[in-house]
Amino acid sequence: MFFLIIMYYGVIFAITIKQIYKKNSIKKKTTIKDIANVLNISAAAVSKALHNDPRISDKTKKAVKQVAENLNYQPNHLASALRSGKSKLVGVIVPRTNSNFFSSVIQNIEQVLNKEGYNIIITQSNESFKKECECIDTLLYTQVDGIIASMANQTTDLSYYEKIKSKGIPLILFDRGENDLNVDYIGIDDYNSSQIIVKHLIEQGCKRIAHIGGYKRTRIFNNRIKGYLDALKKHHLPLNEELLLECDLTIEDGREKMLQLLALKNRPDAVYVAGDYAALGALQVLNEQKINIPNEIALVGFGNEPFSSMVTPTITSIEQHSSEIGKQAALSFLDYSKKETITQTLTKKILDVALLVRASSDRKNS
């Protein structure tokens, strides 16, 4: 009997401990009211203290911040945004983050906005229209004060971007964007970039210049193609459709398109690639095939990714001034943040580019 009693109370004790553990392990999120209860002051006073309101004494502010830290208090930005109409958050959408160009743009956007008390939420579309729409929905749900974006390659339907504008949220596009949206845009002169590249290759003695470009449906790549075609015409060089190829500009695409060009009966003597990653793929194929670069085939990339100056041979490329694009995009948003009403007008900021000549195209010094 004694043994059964011990067992009974042992079970009860075990259940009680389990319930206590379970209760403590599922801690509810600390609220302003919890802090107020500890200090025996109003929730309104806690809120003002957390926002550094001058009407609250330094002693109270210090006490509130200490209790908030002890209770692991995390501000509810969404609730704050609903109350004030300002979240102090800015959404950034990029096609991918594994690019030095986009990561540099993001870094400079953040540096400028942080100084003004804003934080950024970074999303990436992975060049997918569907994913881009999901990014926009997420940022709108988060009540961001503005969105700075570079469009995905797949994007042709602008309705989701129109939705941003319809909600009165400032929208700034960079690098890739569409004039039809009538929003601020920051980028480079893509058309003139192609003109500079073709002129450089002609000066190196090249006469049969191929172009591995992005898809025409994307404005920047369409402008690069137009610049390439007009430059050939200007310098009285023939246009061969077989020398103009379109792709997503990945390393794999660069390899595939380079092999396609090498399979031609009449090979090109120069290849201009509209992205450094695809240029790297093209370079790999040329090296594997033991083709002399630049004397047999000269190569030019686009974007000045860090690896372009590290590979052998180094790749001639266009510097896009990513840091300045990021700064200008952030400043465009801040201009809107100071206005009482958001009326978007098309303000284009087009930056000049620089061609960084390296071994892959420099025949005169090879």
C-alpha positions, 0 to 999 in steps of 0.5 A, spaced: 500 500 500 505 504 501 508 503 495 502 504 491 501 511 494 509 513 493 507 511 485 501 515 485 504 521 488 510 520 484 506 520 477 502 526 480 509 530 481 511 528 474 505 530 471 506 537 475 513 538 473 511 536 465 506 542 465 510 547 469 516 545 463 511 546 458 508 552 460 514 556 461 517 553 455 512 556 451 513 563 453 508 569 450 511 575 447 513 580 451 508 586 450 508 594 452 503 592 458 508 587 461 513 592 462 508 597 465 506 592 470 513 591 472 514 598 473 507 600 475 506 605 470 501 606 464 503 602 457 502 609 454 508 612 458 512 605 456 511 607 449 513 614 450 519 612 453 521 607 448 520 612 443 525 617 447 519 622 448 522 628 451 516 628 456 518 622 459 524 623 465 531 620 463 530 616 470 523 613 467 526 611 460 532 608 463 528 603 467 523 602 461 529 600 457 532 596 462 526 592 464 525 591 456 531 588 455 530 583 461 524 581 458 527 580 451 522 585 449 521 586 441 517 592 438 511 590 434 513 594 427 507 592 424 503 595 429 507 601 430 506 602 422 498 601 423 498 606 428 503 611 425 502 610 418 510 609 418 514 603 419 521 606 417 522 600 413 524 600 405 523 594 401 528 592 396 527 587 391 533 584 386 534 579 381 539 575 385 544 577 391 550 573 389 552 578 384 557 584 386 553 589 382 546 588 386 550 586 393 553 593 392 547 597 390 544 594 397 549 596 401 549 603 399 542 603 399 542 601 406 548 606 408 544 612 406 537 610 409 540 608 416 543 615 417 535 617 416 533 612 421 530 607 416 532 599 415 531 595 409 528 588 408 531 585 402 528 580 397 530 576 391 526 574 385 531 569 382 529 572 376 522 569 377 516 573 375 512 569 380 517 570 386 517 577 384 510 578 385 510 574 392 516 579 394 511 585 393 506 582 396 510 580 402 513 587 402 506 591 402 503 586 408 509 588 412 507 596 411 514 598 408 514 606 406 517 605 400 520 599 395 526 600 391 527 594 385 530 591 379 526 587 375 526 580 374 528 577 367 521 574 366 517 580 368 513 583 362 506 584 366 507 590 370 500 590 374 504 588 381 508 594 380 502 598 378 499 595 385 505 598 389 503 605 386 496 605 387 497 604 394 501 611 394 507 607 396 514 610 393 517 606 387 524 607 385 527 602 380 534 601 378 538 598 373 532 594 370 525 598 369 520 600 365 518 607 363 511 605 362 510 605 370 512 613 370 516 612 376 523 614 378 529 610 375 536 610 376 541 606 371 546 607 366 546 608 359 546 601 356 545 603 349 552 608 349 555 602 353 554 597 347 557 603 342 563 604 346 564 596 347 564 595 339 568 601 338 573 598 342 573 591 339 574 595 332 580 599 334 583 592 336 582 590 329 576 585 330 571 585 324 566 579 326 563 581 332 558 577 336 553 579 341 551 574 347 545 578 350 540 578 355 532 577 352 530 583 348 523 583 353 528 587 358 529 594 357 536 594 359 538 588 354 534 591 349 538 597 349 544 594 349 542 590 343 540 596 339 547 599 341 550 593 338 546 593 332 547 601 331 554 601 332 556 595 327 552 599 322 555 606 324 562 602 322 560 599 316 560 592 319 555 586 316 550 584 321 549 576 321 543 574 325 547 567 327 552 572 331 546 575 336 544 570 341 539 571 347 539 568 354 539 569 361 546 570 362 548 565 367 555 562 367 552 555 364 549 560 358 555 563 357 558 556 356 553 554 351 552 560 347 560 560 346 560 553 344 554 555 339 558 560 336 565 556 335 561 551 331 559 556 326 563 555 319 565 562 320 567 563 327 567 570 330 573 574 332 570 577 338 564 576 343 561 582 347 557 578 352 552 583 356 554 580 363 560 578 366 557 571 369 556 569 362 563 572 360 566 567 365 562 561 362 565 563 355 572 564 357 572 557 360 570 554 353 575 558 350 581 556 355 578 549 354 579 549 347 586 552 347 583 558 343 588 564 343 585 570 347 584 576 345 588 574 338 583 569 335 577 571 339 577 577 343 572 577 349 568 583 353 564 582 359 559 587 362 558 589 370 566 589 372 564 583 377 570 582 382 572 575 378 573 579 372 580 582 374 582 575 377 581 570 372 586 568 366 586 572 362 583 578 365 576 580 362 575 587 359 568 589 362 564 595 363 564 599 370 556 600 372 558 604 378 553 600 383 555 604 389 552 611 386 546 607 383 545 605 390 546 612 393 541 615 388 536 610 389 536 611 396 536 619 396 530 618 391 526 615 396 528 620 401 525 625 397 518 622 397 519 621 404 519 628 405 513 630 401 506 630 405 502 627 398 506 622 394 505 624 386 510 620 382 513 623 376 518 620 372 525 622 374 531 619 370 538 619 373 543 616 367 550 615 369 556 615 365 559 608 364 567 606 363 570 601 359 575 597 363 580 594 358 584 588 360 587 582 357 581 579 354 580 584 348 587 588 349 590 585 342 595 591 342 598 589 348 598 582 348 
